[in-house]
Amino acid sequence: MAAVFLVTLYEYSPLFYIAVVFTCFIVTTGLVLGCWHNLDNRLP
């Protein structure tokens, strides 16, 4: 269902699709970097 929704979005507006993917990438990168930062703080 999600794949059909994404394909429909892409056909409707490629720029919006790119913005959604870019936003997800930024959020994921932020979470990963945040987790690494917390682990670095916990190490002696």
C-alpha positions as a Markdown table, in Angstrom:
| # | Residue | x | y | z |
|---|---|---|---|---|
| 1 | Met | 0.0 | 0.0 | 0.0 |
| 2 | Ala | 2.8 | 2.4 | 0.9 |
| 3 | Ala | 4.6 | 1.6 | -2.4 |
| 4 | Val | 1.5 | 2.5 | -4.4 |
| 5 | Phe | 1.1 | 5.7 | -2.4 |
| 6 | Leu | 4.8 | 6.7 | -3.1 |
| 7 | Val | 4.4 | 5.9 | -6.8 |
| 8 | Thr | 1.3 | 8.0 | -7.0 |
| 9 | Leu | 3.1 | 10.9 | -5.2 |
| 10 | Tyr | 6.0 | 10.6 | -7.6 |
| 11 | Glu | 3.8 | 10.7 | -10.6 |
| 12 | Tyr | 1.9 | 13.7 | -9.2 |
| 13 | Ser | 5.0 | 15.7 | -8.0 |
| 14 | Pro | 8.5 | 14.4 | -8.3 |
| 15 | Leu | 9.8 | 17.4 | -6.3 |
| 16 | Phe | 7.5 | 16.5 | -3.4 |
| 17 | Tyr | 8.7 | 12.9 | -3.5 |
| 18 | Ile | 12.3 | 14.0 | -3.5 |
| 19 | Ala | 11.6 | 16.3 | -0.5 |
| 20 | Val | 10.0 | 13.4 | 1.4 |
| 21 | Val | 13.0 | 11.1 | 0.8 |
| 22 | Phe | 15.4 | 13.8 | 1.7 |
| 23 | Thr | 13.6 | 14.6 | 4.9 |
| 24 | Cys | 13.6 | 10.9 | 5.9 |
| 25 | Phe | 17.3 | 10.7 | 5.2 |
| 26 | Ile | 18.0 | 13.8 | 7.3 |
| 27 | Val | 15.9 | 12.4 | 10.2 |
| 28 | Thr | 17.6 | 9.0 | 10.0 |
| 29 | Thr | 21.1 | 10.6 | 9.9 |
| 30 | Gly | 20.2 | 12.8 | 12.9 |
| 31 | Leu | 19.1 | 9.8 | 14.9 |
| 32 | Val | 22.2 | 7.8 | 14.1 |
| 33 | Leu | 24.5 | 10.7 | 14.9 |
| 34 | Gly | 22.6 | 11.3 | 18.2 |
| 35 | Cys | 22.9 | 7.7 | 19.2 |
| 36 | Trp | 26.6 | 7.7 | 18.5 |
| 37 | His | 27.0 | 10.9 | 20.5 |
| 38 | Asn | 25.2 | 9.3 | 23.5 |
| 39 | Leu | 27.4 | 6.2 | 23.3 |
| 40 | Asp | 30.5 | 8.3 | 23.2 |
| 41 | Asn | 29.4 | 10.2 | 26.3 |
| 42 | Arg | 28.8 | 6.9 | 28.2 |
| 43 | Leu | 32.2 | 5.5 | 27.5 |
| 44 | Pro | 34.8 | 6.1 | 30.2 |
